[in-house]
Amino acid sequence: MYKPYLTLFLRNVGLLKMFDWLRYGFVKAKNAIPNRRFGKKHPELKIPPDYYLYETYSLNYEQYISDGLATAKEFVDLLKPYANVSEEKKVLDWGCGPGRITRHLKSVMPNAEITGIDYNYRYIDWCRQNLPGVAFRLNSIEPPTDLENDEFDIVIGLSVFTHFSRASHYRWVSELYRILKPGGVTLITTQGGSYSAKLTLKERKVFNTGQLVVRDNVLEGNRLFSAFQPGKFMRELIDGKLELLEFIPGSVENNAYIQDIWILRKN
């Protein structure tokens, strides 16, 4: 209940990064033993540096592997009604980070040509050195990318819009439209209504009017830069650009927040 107000205070006084670094140390120590055991049990698996995992998902090696595979399978299953995933497709993992999902896409879409892009050069360098069979490319935090017009059949963007300003939302929707083939499909996730408990009372009032809520005071794209997207805002965002095929609202399960899923098509 009080956490949103604590983080807001730390953000406003410029201490959020320091607090987050201390939290990283705690989380690393908490996971040290299970991570060591997992590494010994699976020495063949390439695991990113600890801070990369903390920045992008969870500093738990087993979850990085198992949840990454489960998410890749889930997304492919969700896309099946709208794209023939068994055919030769060009697939983009937009905001791929240290490859949590990207590394599994080839196994669940064996005929696909997979590309992963991210603005963090450290992630891209690590992925290029450790995850063969995928083309990894560096992009800027702002579009355009150097990708071709009408290049991809499928674009996946897991929790990418959640770290963008309002202006970047509109720029990146235009970029997704540009790089998708006609009839191409994109699956993106956002922090929707299920995240209302994470908002302050003031933020919740803004969110409930259908307006985007942004927490900044840090570099855009950083894990601490956070955006919350009500359904009304998202529908206005994609209007005239992408057709809504399916919307799956998020939820809260076992104290874990699950993002909204949007499946969209370029006509």
Secondary structure, DSSP 8 states (H G I E B T S, - for coil): --HHHHHHHHHHTT-HHHHHHHHHHHHHHHHHHHHHHHHHH-TTS----HHHHHHHS-S-HHHHHHHHHHHHHHHHHHHTTTS-TTS--EEEEET-TTTTTHHHHHHHSTT-EEEEEES-HHHHHHHHHH-TTSEEEE--SSS--S--TT-EEEEEETT-GGG--HHHHHHHHHHHHHHEEEEEEEEEEE--GGGGGGS-HHHHHHHHTT--EEE-SS-TTSTT-EEE--HHHHHHHHTTT-EEEEEE--EEETTEEE-EEEEEE--
